[in-house]
Amino acid sequence: MTVVAGPSRKAAILNHSEAYASARATWREKADFFHREDENYLRFLIPKGARVLEIGCGTGDTLAGLEPSFGVGLDFSPAMVEQARKLHPGLTFLVGDAEDPEVIASLPGPFDFIVVLDTIGSLDDVQAFFERLHPLCTRETRLVVGYFSHLWMPLLRLAEFAGGRMPHPPQNVLSPADVQALAGLGSFDAVKTEQRMIVPMSLFGIGRLINRFISILPVFRWFALRHYVVCRSLLKPDDTLRSATVVIPARNERGNIEPAVQRIPQFCEDLEIIFIEGHSKDGTFEEMQRVKAAYPDKDIKTMVQPGKGKADAVFTAYDVARGDVLIILDADLTVPPEQLPKFWDAIQSGKGEFINGSRLVYPLEDDAMRFLNLIANKSFSYLFSWLLNQRYTDTLCGTKVMRRTDYYRLREGKAYFGDFDPFGDFDLIFGASKLNLKSVDLPIRYAARSYGETQISRFRHGVLLLKMVVFAFFKIKAI
């Protein structure tokens, strides 16, 4: 990590910005393809209509391209800000030094997103800069940092020398590990990282294809020009979680209904249990009603799902659940109900925002999972970890946990993915990724079922998983 500091350096950067402000539009037009590629990924991360702060906004073009409902740009060059105000009168642009605590404190936060594009290259103290951003954050705020790969610095200097890129003063040269380490020291937690764009030029349309389909592939991504890290504040915990809803979708699971109630611990102050039945033929719904009457001291509700499939059952129950935290427990009880306090602790403590059960860390009980299913699950876990830029060791474990407020946000953005998943697992996983939630895998001891038969078809559902991989590639990765 190379960091150059000092008052003379900052003065030189300011003088440079002032000198190039009037020519910024010309240089940006010259690098139009690069900026369009950059903004394409930023628009994936940041939905329209968000409250967005861009620090180091220049002439405000990127901020305007994000179409915020409330957009604030901060830059310490008066000339740049003057240009930004002329170009984008609907946004707010302020002059100030991003490393001045008083300037940061004066900003009209909080914001949904704080965008820092390449500005970290000009800062004297990156760690202190991160530390000062927390008052502008809520628990849901995401800090998006974009920067050039340190491996490209010689080529970028060559491009400046050849007149293909606007000249820049000496910058901090930071590797991805440096940026994440500095963010961590500043109490920001990296949610996910991405490397994109091998070709910064159109090349008659070939550049777009290479950047979309090749630059994101393993090995190739090491040579990408642009790096991104999405972070959340660790100093904005939400300690208001008091209640939880355990949703238990059940189809032909009559023998597991009462054991589920008996085995679920009272792990929070207020616990709601919703059984939702899926048109069973073994009297499952009647058993749900019997159990509800037999345990009047527990808050048990029973429902019949209107449609078919686990996704329909889960989301029907989620829509009426009252708990602060929503938890899925499959009625086969292969995820032991006694493990649920771990999920509650993980989300209530703020360690994660989307807690995904993993059956594939600890050894499995005999007959808990077929060998081919095990191999397929492990293979798909590697694929989805790459696709989502977060670690997943098991995508098909039925137990998934999130806040009800995050589910509502996920539901509002569900049109991006459409109605594609009969299980609901990928609705939640992909939706959590799109919301930039911190995902945490929680290993559990997976048990063999004691009643009924599995409703998973190895081959039919294996084909569905392959479709999910292709779907995620085009909706999340190759964008």
Residue, then its C-alpha position, 0 to 999 in steps of 0.5 A: m500500500t502506497v500512501v502519499a500525504g501532506p498539506s502540499r499534496k492536498a493543495a495540488i489536488l485542489n489546484h488540479s481539480e480547479a484547473y480541469a473543471s471546465a474541461r471535465a465534460t470533454w474528458r468524460e465524453k472521451a471516456d464515455f464507454f468506461h463511465r457507462e460501464d461503471e455506472n451500469y454496475l452502480r445502478f445494479l447496486i443502487p436502485k432508483g429513488a434512493r437517498v444518495l450521497e456521493i463524496g468526490c462528486g466532480t461535476g455530478d454526472t454519476l450521481a445524476g445517473l443514479e436517479p436518486s430521490f434525494g441526491v447530494g454531491l460533495d466536492f472540495s473544488p468550487a469550480m467542479v461544484e459550480q459545473a455540477r450545479k449548472l448541469h444538474p440543477g435538481l440535485t444538491f451540490l456542496v463544497g467541502d473537504a471530505e476529511d473535515p469532520e465539520v463538513i461531514a457533520s453538516l451533511p443532511g443525512p442519513f442516506d440510503f447509499i454513500v458512494v465514494l468513487d476513486t476519492i480514496g485515492s486522494l485522501d490523506d487518512v482513509q481510515a479516519f475518513f471512514e470513521r467519520l461517515h457513521p453519523l450519516c448511516t442507519r442500519e440499512t445504509r450501504l457504503v459503495v466504494g469504487y476504485f481502480s485496480h492497483l495492477w492497472m496503475p502503470l497503464l493508466r499513467l501511460a494513458e495519461f501520457a498518451g492523452g487518452r485519460m485526464p491527468h491525475p495527481p499522485q494517488n494512494v495505490l490501494s489493493p482490495a485487501d488494503v481497502q477492506a482492511l481500512a474499512g474494517l479499521g473504520s468500523f465498516d464491514a465488507v458485505k461483498t466485493e466485485q471486480r469488473m471491466i477488463v476493457p475500458m473501450s468499446l471496440f465496436g461493441i466487443g468491449r461490452l461483451i467482454n466486460r459482461f461475460i468474460s471479466i467476471l469469470p474466475v482468473f479473468r477477474w484478477f485483471a479487472l480494471r474496476h474494483y468495488v466493495v459494499c460495506r455496512s456500518l458496524l456502529k449502527p446496530d438495531d437493538t429493537l428486535r424483540s419478537a420472532t415468527v417461525v413459519i412452518p410450511a407443511r405438506n403431508e407432515r402430520g407426524n411432525i406437527e406436535p414435535a415441532v411445537q414441543r421442540i421449539p425453544q422460547f428463544c425470544e420475548d415474543l414468539e409466534i408460530i405459523f403453520i401453513e398447510g399445502h393441501s395434504k392428504d394425511g390430515t396435516f391441517e386437522e393435526m395443526q388445529r388440534v395442536k393449536a388447541a392443545y397448546p393455548d399458552k403458545d401463539i400458534k396460527t394455522m393457515v392453508q396456502p392459496g397456491k402450490g409450492k413452498a414459496d407460495a406457502v412461505f410468502t403467504a405466511y410472511d405477509v401476515a407474520r407479526g414478528d420482527v424476525l422471520i424464520i423458516l423451519d421445514a416441517d420435516l424437522t431435519v433442521p433440529p428446532e433446538q438450533l433456532p436460538k443460534f439463528w436468533d442470536a446471529i441476527q439479533s446481535g447484528k452479526g448478519e442480516f440474512i442468516n442461511g442454515s448450512r447442513l454441509v459443514y458438520p457430518l451428516e447423520d446416516d441417511a440424512m442426505r443422498f450421496l448424489n444430493l450431497i455432491a450436487n449441493k456442494s457444487f452448487s454452493y461454490l457456483f452461487s458463492w461466485l455468482l453472489n460474491q458472498r460465501y454460501t456453503d448450502t443454498l438449499c437448507g430450508t432454514k433462512v432468517m431475516r428481518r421482517t422490514d428487510y423482507y418488505r424491502l425484498r418484496e418491493g423489489k421482487a419484480y427485478f427477478g420475477d416469479f421464478d422459484p417454486f421453493g422460495d430459497f432463491d427468491l430470498i437468497f437473490g433478494a438478499s443479495k440485491l439488497n446488499l444484506k450481510s449474509v452469514d452461513l450458520p452450520i447446523r447438525y442435519a438429521a434424518r427425517s423421522y416421519g414421512e418422505t422427502q418431497i425433493s426430486r433429485f433429477r427434476h430439482g437438479v435441473l431446476l438448480l441448473k436453471m437457477v445458476v443460469f438465471a442468477f448469472f444473467k440477473i446478478k453477475a453478467i449485467 
